[in-house]
Amino acid sequence: MATADKIQDRALSMLAPAATNARPYLAIYMNDQLALGVLWREVARRSQRSNEGSDVGAALERVATAIAEDVETFEDIMRRLEIPRTPAKPLLAIVGERLGRLKLNGRLSGYSPLSRFEELDFLVMGIDGKVVLWSNLRDHARLRSQLPDVDFDALIERARQQRALLEPFHAEAGREALGAGADDAQTSSR
């Protein structure tokens, strides 16, 4: 049985190094959240490029930059806690984002109102999740005392500001893609 345990420990250390950390659940959670942050960063960048030159593009540029900074902050927290990264998770998130580009959007080619809405919807959900993430790390993982120089309240407020910046564009895109105007546009294009 000792050999089987050694094999399992060795496999875990190679495939999921976070699982061998002193706080394995925190380490796994943080690696999962890092992958999600990478995914949201990539979606924000793609959406910003697709909307370049518009007001929504300018807002997305600000949010994409802020999300990238949040990912860097998160990676720094992981380093300081000596939580090993599971390289496969962020890589799979990037692959998932690229595959998401193949999703049908109501047009055979190009960007549609549904594309914009779904990207903004996804980003809004991610930003809301980031508020929960920073709260969980502050309160449940009790990192506020372990990392007193990390201002979790400021990170939460920053996420709320990102949400507020995107909300008017999210609402407008939702009305355009899903509202009565979307039905009228489809009828007139037939």
C-alpha positions in Angstrom: 0.0 0.0 0.0 2.9 2.4 0.7 4.0 2.1 -3.0 0.5 3.0 -4.2 0.5 6.0 -1.9 3.9 7.1 -3.2 2.7 6.7 -6.8 -0.4 8.7 -6.1 1.6 11.4 -4.3 4.1 11.6 -7.2 1.3 11.8 -9.8 -0.4 14.6 -7.8 2.8 16.5 -7.5 3.3 16.5 -11.3 -0.3 16.9 -12.5 -1.9 18.9 -9.6 0.9 20.4 -7.5 -1.6 22.5 -5.6 -3.1 19.3 -4.1 0.1 18.6 -2.2 0.2 22.1 -0.6 -0.1 22.5 3.2 -3.6 23.9 2.5 -4.6 21.8 -0.4 -8.2 23.0 -0.7 -7.2 26.6 -0.7 -4.5 25.8 -3.3 -6.9 24.0 -5.6 -9.5 26.8 -5.2 -6.9 29.4 -6.0 -5.7 27.5 -9.1 -9.3 27.2 -10.3 -9.9 30.9 -9.7 -6.6 31.7 -11.5 -7.9 29.8 -14.6 -11.2 31.7 -14.5 -9.3 35.0 -14.2 -7.2 34.1 -17.2 -10.4 33.1 -19.1 -12.1 36.5 -18.3 -9.0 38.4 -19.2 -8.9 36.7 -22.6 -12.6 37.3 -23.2 -12.2 41.0 -22.2 -9.3 41.4 -24.6 -11.1 39.8 -27.5 -14.3 41.8 -26.8 -12.3 45.0 -26.6 -10.7 44.3 -30.0 -14.1 43.5 -31.6 -15.5 46.8 -30.3 -12.4 49.0 -30.9 -13.2 52.6 -31.8 -16.5 52.7 -29.9 -17.6 53.7 -26.4 -18.1 50.1 -25.4 -14.6 49.3 -26.8 -13.1 52.1 -24.6 -14.9 50.7 -21.6 -13.7 47.2 -22.4 -10.2 48.4 -22.8 -10.2 49.8 -19.3 -11.8 46.6 -17.9 -9.5 44.3 -19.8 -6.5 46.2 -18.3 -8.0 46.1 -14.8 -8.7 42.3 -15.1 -5.1 41.7 -16.3 -3.9 43.7 -13.2 -6.2 41.6 -11.0 -4.7 38.4 -12.4 -1.2 39.7 -11.6 -2.3 40.6 -8.1 -3.8 37.2 -7.7 -0.7 35.4 -8.9 1.4 37.5 -6.5 -0.8 36.4 -3.6 -0.3 32.8 -4.7 3.4 33.3 -4.8 3.5 34.9 -1.4 1.4 32.0 0.0 3.8 29.6 -1.7 0.9 28.0 -3.6 2.2 26.2 -6.7 0.5 26.9 -9.9 -1.1 24.1 -11.9 0.0 25.2 -15.4 -2.6 23.1 -17.2 -5.6 25.0 -15.8 -4.8 28.5 -17.2 -3.7 26.9 -20.5 -7.1 25.0 -20.7 -8.9 28.3 -20.0 -7.1 29.9 -22.9 -7.9 27.0 -25.2 -11.6 27.2 -24.0 -11.7 30.9 -24.9 -10.4 30.1 -28.4 -12.9 27.3 -28.9 -15.6 29.7 -27.7 -15.0 31.8 -30.8 -16.5 29.0 -32.9 -19.9 29.3 -31.2 -22.7 30.2 -33.5 -23.9 33.8 -32.9 -26.8 34.2 -35.4 -24.5 35.0 -38.3 -22.5 32.8 -40.5 -19.4 35.0 -40.1 -18.5 38.1 -38.2 -19.6 39.7 -35.0 -23.3 40.0 -34.1 -25.3 41.8 -31.5 -25.5 38.5 -29.7 -21.7 38.2 -29.6 -21.4 41.5 -27.9 -24.1 40.7 -25.4 -22.8 37.3 -24.5 -19.3 38.6 -24.0 -20.5 41.5 -21.8 -22.8 39.1 -19.9 -19.9 36.7 -19.3 -17.7 39.5 -18.2 -20.3 40.9 -15.8 -20.7 37.4 -14.3 -17.0 37.1 -13.9 -16.6 40.5 -12.3 -19.5 39.6 -9.8 -17.6 36.4 -9.1 -14.4 38.4 -8.4 -16.2 40.2 -5.6 -17.1 36.8 -4.1 -13.5 35.6 -4.6 -11.9 38.6 -2.9 -14.4 38.3 0.0 -13.8 34.5 0.3 -10.0 35.1 0.5 -10.4 37.9 3.0 -13.0 36.3 5.2 -13.0 32.5 4.8 -9.4 31.9 4.1 -8.5 34.6 6.6 -5.8 36.1 4.4 -6.4 39.6 5.6 -4.3 38.9 8.7 -1.8 36.8 6.8 -1.3 39.4 4.1 -2.1 42.7 5.8 -0.7 44.8 3.0 -3.3 43.3 0.5 -6.3 45.6 0.6 -9.1 43.2 -0.1 -11.7 45.9 0.4 -10.1 48.0 -2.3 -10.0 45.0 -4.7 -13.7 44.4 -4.0 -14.5 48.0 -4.7 -12.4 47.9 -7.9 -14.4 45.0 -9.1 -17.6 46.9 -8.4 -16.3 49.8 -10.4 -15.6 47.5 -13.3 -19.1 46.2 -13.1 -20.6 49.7 -13.0 -18.5 50.7 -16.0 -19.8 47.8 -18.1 -23.4 47.8 -16.9 -24.9 50.4 -19.3 -23.2 48.7 -22.3 -24.4 45.3 -21.0 -28.0 46.5 -20.7 -27.9 48.2 -24.1 -26.4 45.1 -25.8 -29.1 42.9 -24.1 -31.9 45.1 -25.4 -30.3 45.0 -28.9 -29.7 41.3 -29.0 -32.7 40.0 -27.1 -35.3 42.8 -27.1 -38.0 43.8 -29.5 -35.5 45.7 -31.7 -33.7 42.4 -32.3 -36.9 40.7 -33.6 -37.6 43.8 -35.9 -34.0 43.6 -37.3 -34.3 39.9 -38.0 -37.7 40.4 -39.7 -36.4 43.2 -41.9 -33.3 41.3 -43.0 -35.3 38.3 -44.3 
